[in-house]
Amino acid sequence: MAIDSLLDRASSVMTVISFVTFAGILWWALIHNKEADFAQAAHMPFDDEDLEAQHG
């Protein structure tokens, strides 16, 4: 019985930790203003093409 109670509590704790982690990722990706970083990352493939065109 004690093990069942412990496992139920551990499951609840892991659910809360997972939710907080998910909310943190959402905050980092959507709410935290990272638009400039995302725009720079979006242009990275094209930067490689420009370098290849200069060298080749």
N, CA, C, O and CB atoms as a CASP TS submission, in Angstrom:
PFRMAT TS
TARGET T0000
AUTHOR 0000-0000-0000
METHOD Language model
MODEL 1
PARENT N/A
ATOM      1  N   MET     1       0.819  -1.206   0.000  1.00  0.00           N
ATOM      2  CA  MET     1       0.000   0.000   0.000  1.00  0.00           C
ATOM      3  C   MET     1       0.858   1.262   0.000  1.00  0.00           C
ATOM      4  O   MET     1       0.534   2.225  -0.696  1.00  0.00           O
ATOM      5  CB  MET     1      -0.929   0.002   1.205  1.00  0.00           C
ATOM      6  N   ALA     2       1.928   1.272   0.757  1.00  0.00           N
ATOM      7  CA  ALA     2       2.774   2.449   0.832  1.00  0.00           C
ATOM      8  C   ALA     2       3.453   2.720  -0.506  1.00  0.00           C
ATOM      9  O   ALA     2       3.625   3.875  -0.896  1.00  0.00           O
ATOM     10  CB  ALA     2       3.816   2.281   1.929  1.00  0.00           C
ATOM     11  N   ILE     3       3.838   1.661  -1.205  1.00  0.00           N
ATOM     12  CA  ILE     3       4.474   1.816  -2.508  1.00  0.00           C
ATOM     13  C   ILE     3       3.489   2.411  -3.512  1.00  0.00           C
ATOM     14  O   ILE     3       3.857   3.278  -4.305  1.00  0.00           O
ATOM     15  CB  ILE     3       5.007   0.462  -3.014  1.00  0.00           C
ATOM     16  N   ASP     4       2.238   1.948  -3.480  1.00  0.00           N
ATOM     17  CA  ASP     4       1.222   2.485  -4.390  1.00  0.00           C
ATOM     18  C   ASP     4       1.010   3.974  -4.161  1.00  0.00           C
ATOM     19  O   ASP     4       0.886   4.743  -5.113  1.00  0.00           O
ATOM     20  CB  ASP     4      -0.101   1.736  -4.216  1.00  0.00           C
ATOM     21  N   SER     5       0.967   4.373  -2.904  1.00  0.00           N
ATOM     22  CA  SER     5       0.792   5.779  -2.570  1.00  0.00           C
ATOM     23  C   SER     5       2.001   6.593  -3.048  1.00  0.00           C
ATOM     24  O   SER     5       1.848   7.694  -3.576  1.00  0.00           O
ATOM     25  CB  SER     5       0.588   5.950  -1.047  1.00  0.00           C
ATOM     26  N   LEU     6       3.187   6.045  -2.858  1.00  0.00           N
ATOM     27  CA  LEU     6       4.411   6.725  -3.281  1.00  0.00           C
ATOM     28  C   LEU     6       4.448   6.880  -4.801  1.00  0.00           C
ATOM     29  O   LEU     6       4.821   7.937  -5.309  1.00  0.00           O
ATOM     30  CB  LEU     6       5.652   5.953  -2.795  1.00  0.00           C
ATOM     31  N   LEU     7       4.065   5.837  -5.522  1.00  0.00           N
ATOM     32  CA  LEU     7       4.058   5.903  -6.983  1.00  0.00           C
ATOM     33  C   LEU     7       3.020   6.886  -7.497  1.00  0.00           C
ATOM     34  O   LEU     7       3.262   7.582  -8.483  1.00  0.00           O
ATOM     35  CB  LEU     7       3.799   4.526  -7.572  1.00  0.00           C
ATOM     36  N   ASP     8       1.861   6.954  -6.839  1.00  0.00           N
ATOM     37  CA  ASP     8       0.835   7.920  -7.230  1.00  0.00           C
ATOM     38  C   ASP     8       1.336   9.348  -7.037  1.00  0.00           C
ATOM     39  O   ASP     8       1.113  10.211  -7.887  1.00  0.00           O
ATOM     40  CB  ASP     8      -0.453   7.696  -6.421  1.00  0.00           C
ATOM     41  N   ARG     9       2.002   9.588  -5.934  1.00  0.00           N
ATOM     42  CA  ARG     9       2.539  10.929  -5.671  1.00  0.00           C
ATOM     43  C   ARG     9       3.659  11.267  -6.647  1.00  0.00           C
ATOM     44  O   ARG     9       3.742  12.396  -7.132  1.00  0.00           O
ATOM     45  CB  ARG     9       3.052  11.030  -4.225  1.00  0.00           C
ATOM     46  N   ALA    10       4.519  10.296  -6.935  1.00  0.00           N
ATOM     47  CA  ALA    10       5.604  10.535  -7.883  1.00  0.00           C
ATOM     48  C   ALA    10       5.040  10.835  -9.269  1.00  0.00           C
ATOM     49  O   ALA    10       5.563  11.698  -9.974  1.00  0.00           O
ATOM     50  CB  ALA    10       6.551   9.321  -7.941  1.00  0.00           C
ATOM     51  N   SER    11       4.001  10.147  -9.658  1.00  0.00           N
ATOM     52  CA  SER    11       3.361  10.399 -10.943  1.00  0.00           C
ATOM     53  C   SER    11       2.777  11.806 -10.989  1.00  0.00           C
ATOM     54  O   SER    11       2.892  12.493 -12.004  1.00  0.00           O
ATOM     55  CB  SER    11       2.267   9.361 -11.209  1.00  0.00           C
ATOM     56  N   SER    12       2.163  12.229  -9.917  1.00  0.00           N
ATOM     57  CA  SER    12       1.603  13.582  -9.858  1.00  0.00           C
ATOM     58  C   SER    12       2.698  14.637  -9.927  1.00  0.00           C
ATOM     59  O   SER    12       2.547  15.649 -10.612  1.00  0.00           O
ATOM     60  CB  SER    12       0.785  13.764  -8.579  1.00  0.00           C
ATOM     61  N   VAL    13       3.779  14.407  -9.232  1.00  0.00           N
ATOM     62  CA  VAL    13       4.898  15.352  -9.241  1.00  0.00           C
ATOM     63  C   VAL    13       5.495  15.446 -10.643  1.00  0.00           C
ATOM     64  O   VAL    13       5.795  16.544 -11.111  1.00  0.00           O
ATOM     65  CB  VAL    13       5.982  14.928  -8.222  1.00  0.00           C
ATOM     66  N   MET    14       5.671  14.312 -11.317  1.00  0.00           N
ATOM     67  CA  MET    14       6.225  14.316 -12.664  1.00  0.00           C
ATOM     68  C   MET    14       5.282  15.018 -13.650  1.00  0.00           C
ATOM     69  O   MET    14       5.743  15.665 -14.591  1.00  0.00           O
ATOM     70  CB  MET    14       6.499  12.880 -13.125  1.00  0.00           C
ATOM     71  N   THR    15       3.986  14.895 -13.441  1.00  0.00           N
ATOM     72  CA  THR    15       3.028  15.597 -14.295  1.00  0.00           C
ATOM     73  C   THR    15       3.178  17.099 -14.129  1.00  0.00           C
ATOM     74  O   THR    15       3.178  17.835 -15.116  1.00  0.00           O
ATOM     75  CB  THR    15       1.586  15.165 -13.969  1.00  0.00           C
ATOM     76  N   VAL    16       3.305  17.556 -12.907  1.00  0.00           N
ATOM     77  CA  VAL    16       3.471  18.990 -12.643  1.00  0.00           C
ATOM     78  C   VAL    16       4.797  19.484 -13.220  1.00  0.00           C
ATOM     79  O   VAL    16       4.840  20.550 -13.834  1.00  0.00           O
ATOM     80  CB  VAL    16       3.407  19.278 -11.120  1.00  0.00           C
ATOM     81  N   ILE    17       5.862  18.737 -13.035  1.00  0.00           N
ATOM     82  CA  ILE    17       7.175  19.124 -13.566  1.00  0.00           C
ATOM     83  C   ILE    17       7.125  19.192 -15.090  1.00  0.00           C
ATOM     84  O   ILE    17       7.672  20.119 -15.688  1.00  0.00           O
ATOM     85  CB  ILE    17       8.271  18.127 -13.107  1.00  0.00           C
ATOM     86  N   SER    18       6.478  18.224 -15.718  1.00  0.00           N
ATOM     87  CA  SER    18       6.361  18.219 -17.175  1.00  0.00           C
ATOM     88  C   SER    18       5.561  19.418 -17.671  1.00  0.00           C
ATOM     89  O   SER    18       5.928  20.034 -18.672  1.00  0.00           O
ATOM     90  CB  SER    18       5.708  16.922 -17.651  1.00  0.00           C
ATOM     91  N   PHE    19       4.483  19.752 -16.988  1.00  0.00           N
ATOM     92  CA  PHE    19       3.683  20.904 -17.385  1.00  0.00           C
ATOM     93  C   PHE    19       4.468  22.199 -17.245  1.00  0.00           C
ATOM     94  O   PHE    19       4.409  23.060 -18.124  1.00  0.00           O
ATOM     95  CB  PHE    19       2.411  20.974 -16.554  1.00  0.00           C
ATOM     96  N   VAL    20       5.200  22.342 -16.154  1.00  0.00           N
ATOM     97  CA  VAL    20       5.997  23.554 -15.941  1.00  0.00           C
ATOM     98  C   VAL    20       7.083  23.658 -17.010  1.00  0.00           C
ATOM     99  O   VAL    20       7.355  24.749 -17.509  1.00  0.00           O
ATOM    100  CB  VAL    20       6.631  23.554 -14.524  1.00  0.00           C
ATOM    101  N   THR    21       7.698  22.543 -17.363  1.00  0.00           N
ATOM    102  CA  THR    21       8.706  22.542 -18.419  1.00  0.00           C
ATOM    103  C   THR    21       8.094  22.949 -19.751  1.00  0.00           C
ATOM    104  O   THR    21       8.669  23.760 -20.477  1.00  0.00           O
ATOM    105  CB  THR    21       9.359  21.162 -18.538  1.00  0.00           C
ATOM    106  N   PHE    22       6.933  22.391 -20.077  1.00  0.00           N
ATOM    107  CA  PHE    22       6.235  22.739 -21.314  1.00  0.00           C
ATOM    108  C   PHE    22       5.889  24.221 -21.336  1.00  0.00           C
ATOM    109  O   PHE    22       6.089  24.887 -22.352  1.00  0.00           O
ATOM    110  CB  PHE    22       4.962  21.895 -21.472  1.00  0.00           C
ATOM    111  N   ALA    23       5.377  24.738 -20.238  1.00  0.00           N
ATOM    112  CA  ALA    23       5.025  26.158 -20.167  1.00  0.00           C
ATOM    113  C   ALA    23       6.272  27.027 -20.325  1.00  0.00           C
ATOM    114  O   ALA    23       6.214  28.080 -20.960  1.00  0.00           O
ATOM    115  CB  ALA    23       4.318  26.475 -18.831  1.00  0.00           C
ATOM    116  N   GLY    24       7.385  26.602 -19.759  1.00  0.00           N
ATOM    117  CA  GLY    24       8.634  27.341 -19.905  1.00  0.00           C
ATOM    118  C   GLY    24       9.116  27.374 -21.344  1.00  0.00           C
ATOM    119  O   GLY    24       9.602  28.402 -21.815  1.00  0.00           O
ATOM    120  N   ILE    25       8.984  26.258 -22.043  1.00  0.00           N
ATOM    121  CA  ILE    25       9.375  26.226 -23.447  1.00  0.00           C
ATOM    122  C   ILE    25       8.471  27.139 -24.273  1.00  0.00           C
ATOM    123  O   ILE    25       8.950  27.864 -25.145  1.00  0.00           O
ATOM    124  CB  ILE    25       9.322  24.786 -23.988  1.00  0.00           C
ATOM    125  N   LEU    26       7.175  27.105 -24.003  1.00  0.00           N
ATOM    126  CA  LEU    26       6.259  28.003 -24.703  1.00  0.00           C
ATOM    127  C   LEU    26       6.597  29.459 -24.436  1.00  0.00           C
ATOM    128  O   LEU    26       6.590  30.277 -25.356  1.00  0.00           O
ATOM    129  CB  LEU    26       4.822  27.720 -24.289  1.00  0.00           C
ATOM    130  N   TRP    27       6.894  29.790 -23.189  1.00  0.00           N
ATOM    131  CA  TRP    27       7.254  31.163 -22.846  1.00  0.00           C
ATOM    132  C   TRP    27       8.510  31.578 -23.590  1.00  0.00           C
ATOM    133  O   TRP    27       8.570  32.680 -24.135  1.00  0.00           O
ATOM    134  CB  TRP    27       7.458  31.311 -21.330  1.00  0.00           C
ATOM    135  N   TRP    28       9.516  30.708 -23.620  1.00  0.00           N
ATOM    136  CA  TRP    28      10.768  31.031 -24.280  1.00  0.00           C
ATOM    137  C   TRP    28      10.566  31.219 -25.783  1.00  0.00           C
ATOM    138  O   TRP    28      11.117  32.146 -26.377  1.00  0.00           O
ATOM    139  CB  TRP    28      11.798  29.938 -24.018  1.00  0.00           C
ATOM    140  N   ALA    29       9.782  30.345 -26.387  1.00  0.00           N
ATOM    141  CA  ALA    29       9.635  30.366 -27.837  1.00  0.00           C
ATOM    142  C   ALA    29       8.631  31.404 -28.333  1.00  0.00           C
ATOM    143  O   ALA    29       8.857  32.010 -29.380  1.00  0.00           O
ATOM    144  CB  ALA    29       9.224  29.011 -28.317  1.00  0.00           C
ATOM    145  N   LEU    30       7.558  31.621 -27.634  1.00  0.00           N
ATOM    146  CA  LEU    30       6.485  32.455 -28.156  1.00  0.00           C
ATOM    147  C   LEU    30       6.369  33.813 -27.476  1.00  0.00           C
ATOM    148  O   LEU    30       6.222  34.837 -28.143  1.00  0.00           O
ATOM    149  CB  LEU    30       5.194  31.733 -28.027  1.00  0.00           C
ATOM    150  N   ILE    31       6.433  33.819 -26.190  1.00  0.00           N
ATOM    151  CA  ILE    31       6.169  35.056 -25.456  1.00  0.00           C
ATOM    152  C   ILE    31       7.421  35.913 -25.344  1.00  0.00           C
ATOM    153  O   ILE    31       7.370  37.128 -25.533  1.00  0.00           O
ATOM    154  CB  ILE    31       5.628  34.744 -24.065  1.00  0.00           C
ATOM    155  N   HIS    32       8.538  35.281 -25.037  1.00  0.00           N
ATOM    156  CA  HIS    32       9.809  36.002 -24.940  1.00  0.00           C
ATOM    157  C   HIS    32      10.164  36.493 -26.335  1.00  0.00           C
ATOM    158  O   HIS    32      10.192  35.699 -27.275  1.00  0.00           O
ATOM    159  CB  HIS    32      10.952  35.092 -24.345  1.00  0.00           C
ATOM    160  N   ASN    33      10.430  37.756 -26.486  1.00  0.00           N
ATOM    161  CA  ASN    33      10.621  38.337 -27.817  1.00  0.00           C
ATOM    162  C   ASN    33      11.940  37.879 -28.419  1.00  0.00           C
ATOM    163  O   ASN    33      12.993  38.449 -28.132  1.00  0.00           O
ATOM    164  CB  ASN    33      10.576  39.869 -27.750  1.00  0.00           C
ATOM    165  N   LYS    34      11.880  36.858 -29.247  1.00  0.00           N
ATOM    166  CA  LYS    34      13.057  36.303 -29.904  1.00  0.00           C
ATOM    167  C   LYS    34      12.965  36.480 -31.420  1.00  0.00           C
ATOM    168  O   LYS    34      13.622  35.753 -32.165  1.00  0.00           O
ATOM    169  CB  LYS    34      13.217  34.818 -29.549  1.00  0.00           C
ATOM    170  N   GLU    35      12.171  37.424 -31.876  1.00  0.00           N
ATOM    171  CA  GLU    35      11.924  37.570 -33.308  1.00  0.00           C
ATOM    172  C   GLU    35      13.219  37.805 -34.084  1.00  0.00           C
ATOM    173  O   GLU    35      13.396  37.249 -35.168  1.00  0.00           O
ATOM    174  CB  GLU    35      10.955  38.717 -33.557  1.00  0.00           C
ATOM    175  N   ALA    36      14.105  38.606 -33.554  1.00  0.00           N
ATOM    176  CA  ALA    36      15.359  38.883 -34.264  1.00  0.00           C
ATOM    177  C   ALA    36      16.205  37.616 -34.383  1.00  0.00           C
ATOM    178  O   ALA    36      16.807  37.374 -35.429  1.00  0.00           O
ATOM    179  CB  ALA    36      16.157  39.988 -33.541  1.00  0.00           C
ATOM    180  N   ASP    37      16.257  36.812 -33.331  1.00  0.00           N
ATOM    181  CA  ASP    37      17.013  35.563 -33.383  1.00  0.00           C
ATOM    182  C   ASP    37      16.402  34.598 -34.384  1.00  0.00           C
ATOM    183  O   ASP    37      17.126  33.945 -35.136  1.00  0.00           O
ATOM    184  CB  ASP    37      17.074  34.915 -32.001  1.00  0.00           C
ATOM    185  N   PHE    38      15.076  34.501 -34.403  1.00  0.00           N
ATOM    186  CA  PHE    38      14.410  33.602 -35.337  1.00  0.00           C
ATOM    187  C   PHE    38      14.606  34.079 -36.779  1.00  0.00           C
ATOM    188  O   PHE    38      14.778  33.254 -37.676  1.00  0.00           O
ATOM    189  CB  PHE    38      12.911  33.500 -35.006  1.00  0.00           C
ATOM    190  N   ALA    39      14.582  35.373 -37.014  1.00  0.00           N
ATOM    191  CA  ALA    39      14.796  35.902 -38.366  1.00  0.00           C
ATOM    192  C   ALA    39      16.212  35.590 -38.835  1.00  0.00           C
ATOM    193  O   ALA    39      16.417  35.217 -39.990  1.00  0.00           O
ATOM    194  CB  ALA    39      14.541  37.429 -38.404  1.00  0.00           C
ATOM    195  N   GLN    40      17.176  35.738 -37.956  1.00  0.00           N
ATOM    196  CA  GLN    40      18.562  35.417 -38.307  1.00  0.00           C
ATOM    197  C   GLN    40      18.710  33.926 -38.611  1.00  0.00           C
ATOM    198  O   GLN    40      19.386  33.554 -39.571  1.00  0.00           O
ATOM    199  CB  GLN    40      19.517  35.826 -37.166  1.00  0.00           C
ATOM    200  N   ALA    41      18.094  33.085 -37.814  1.00  0.00           N
ATOM    201  CA  ALA    41      18.161  31.641 -38.041  1.00  0.00           C
ATOM    202  C   ALA    41      17.463  31.257 -39.342  1.00  0.00           C
ATOM    203  O   ALA    41      17.883  30.316 -40.015  1.00  0.00           O
ATOM    204  CB  ALA    41      17.534  30.886 -36.865  1.00  0.00           C
ATOM    205  N   ALA    42      16.411  31.969 -39.696  1.00  0.00           N
ATOM    206  CA  ALA    42      15.685  31.660 -40.921  1.00  0.00           C
ATOM    207  C   ALA    42      16.516  31.962 -42.161  1.00  0.00           C
ATOM    208  O   ALA    42      16.301  31.352 -43.209  1.00  0.00           O
ATOM    209  CB  ALA    42      14.385  32.439 -40.968  1.00  0.00           C
ATOM    210  N   HIS    43      17.462  32.892 -42.061  1.00  0.00           N
ATOM    211  CA  HIS    43      18.287  33.262 -43.204  1.00  0.00           C
ATOM    212  C   HIS    43      19.588  32.464 -43.295  1.00  0.00           C
ATOM    213  O   HIS    43      20.338  32.634 -44.256  1.00  0.00           O
ATOM    214  CB  HIS    43      18.605  34.728 -43.141  1.00  0.00           C
ATOM    215  N   MET    44      19.869  31.616 -42.340  1.00  0.00           N
ATOM    216  CA  MET    44      21.123  30.862 -42.344  1.00  0.00           C
ATOM    217  C   MET    44      21.316  29.992 -43.589  1.00  0.00           C
ATOM    218  O   MET    44      22.426  29.972 -44.120  1.00  0.00           O
ATOM    219  CB  MET    44      21.185  29.994 -41.122  1.00  0.00           C
ATOM    220  N   PRO    45      20.310  29.274 -44.085  1.00  0.00           N
ATOM    221  CA  PRO    45      20.542  28.478 -45.303  1.00  0.00           C
ATOM    222  C   PRO    45      20.920  29.339 -46.509  1.00  0.00           C
ATOM    223  O   PRO    45      21.717  28.918 -47.347  1.00  0.00           O
ATOM    224  CB  PRO    45      19.298  27.666 -45.635  1.00  0.00           C
ATOM    225  N   PHE    46      20.363  30.514 -46.594  1.00  0.00           N
ATOM    226  CA  PHE    46      20.668  31.396 -47.715  1.00  0.00           C
ATOM    227  C   PHE    46      22.060  31.987 -47.581  1.00  0.00           C
ATOM    228  O   PHE    46      22.702  32.271 -48.593  1.00  0.00           O
ATOM    229  CB  PHE    46      19.634  32.510 -47.813  1.00  0.00           C
ATOM    230  N   ASP    47      22.544  32.180 -46.362  1.00  0.00           N
ATOM    231  CA  ASP    47      23.892  32.663 -46.149  1.00  0.00           C
ATOM    232  C   ASP    47      24.905  31.648 -46.670  1.00  0.00           C
ATOM    233  O   ASP    47      25.934  32.032 -47.225  1.00  0.00           O
ATOM    234  CB  ASP    47      24.130  32.951 -44.664  1.00  0.00           C
ATOM    235  N   ASP    48      24.623  30.359 -46.497  1.00  0.00           N
ATOM    236  CA  ASP    48      25.510  29.322 -47.015  1.00  0.00           C
ATOM    237  C   ASP    48      25.555  29.356 -48.536  1.00  0.00           C
ATOM    238  O   ASP    48      26.620  29.163 -49.122  1.00  0.00           O
ATOM    239  CB  ASP    48      25.060  27.942 -46.532  1.00  0.00           C
ATOM    240  N   GLU    49      24.427  29.597 -49.183  1.00  0.00           N
ATOM    241  CA  GLU    49      24.399  29.676 -50.643  1.00  0.00           C
ATOM    242  C   GLU    49      25.203  30.864 -51.139  1.00  0.00           C
ATOM    243  O   GLU    49      25.866  30.775 -52.173  1.00  0.00           O
ATOM    244  CB  GLU    49      22.960  29.769 -51.147  1.00  0.00           C
ATOM    245  N   ASP    50      25.152  31.976 -50.418  1.00  0.00           N
ATOM    246  CA  ASP    50      25.932  33.154 -50.808  1.00  0.00           C
ATOM    247  C   ASP    50      27.424  32.871 -50.706  1.00  0.00           C
ATOM    248  O   ASP    50      28.189  33.299 -51.570  1.00  0.00           O
ATOM    249  CB  ASP    50      25.563  34.361 -49.931  1.00  0.00           C
ATOM    250  N   LEU    51      27.850  32.161 -49.672  1.00  0.00           N
ATOM    251  CA  LEU    51      29.262  31.813 -49.525  1.00  0.00           C
ATOM    252  C   LEU    51      29.716  30.873 -50.633  1.00  0.00           C
ATOM    253  O   LEU    51      30.826  31.022 -51.145  1.00  0.00           O
ATOM    254  CB  LEU    51      29.513  31.172 -48.162  1.00  0.00           C
ATOM    255  N   GLU    52      28.886  29.915 -51.011  1.00  0.00           N
ATOM    256  CA  GLU    52      29.227  28.994 -52.090  1.00  0.00           C
ATOM    257  C   GLU    52      29.326  29.738 -53.422  1.00  0.00           C
ATOM    258  O   GLU    52      30.188  29.423 -54.242  1.00  0.00           O
ATOM    259  CB  GLU    52      28.185  27.867 -52.184  1.00  0.00           C
ATOM    260  N   ALA    53      28.469  30.701 -53.639  1.00  0.00           N
ATOM    261  CA  ALA    53      28.496  31.457 -54.892  1.00  0.00           C
ATOM    262  C   ALA    53      29.754  32.312 -54.977  1.00  0.00           C
ATOM    263  O   ALA    53      30.285  32.508 -56.070  1.00  0.00           O
ATOM    264  CB  ALA    53      27.245  32.342 -55.016  1.00  0.00           C
ATOM    265  N   GLN    54      30.240  32.821 -53.858  1.00  0.00           N
ATOM    266  CA  GLN    54      31.444  33.644 -53.857  1.00  0.00           C
ATOM    267  C   GLN    54      32.696  32.788 -54.131  1.00  0.00           C
ATOM    268  O   GLN    54      33.622  33.236 -54.808  1.00  0.00           O
ATOM    269  CB  GLN    54      31.582  34.381 -52.509  1.00  0.00           C
ATOM    270  N   HIS    55      32.713  31.565 -53.603  1.00  0.00           N
ATOM    271  CA  HIS    55      33.892  30.721 -53.735  1.00  0.00           C
ATOM    272  C   HIS    55      33.863  29.854 -54.994  1.00  0.00           C
ATOM    273  O   HIS    55      34.892  29.315 -55.400  1.00  0.00           O
ATOM    274  CB  HIS    55      34.024  29.843 -52.521  1.00  0.00           C
ATOM    275  N   GLY    56      32.714  29.723 -55.597  1.00  0.00           N
ATOM    276  CA  GLY    56      32.663  28.759 -56.690  1.00  0.00           C
ATOM    277  C   GLY    56      32.304  29.381 -57.948  1.00  0.00           C
ATOM    278  O   GLY    56      32.218  28.701 -58.971  1.00  0.00           O
TER
END
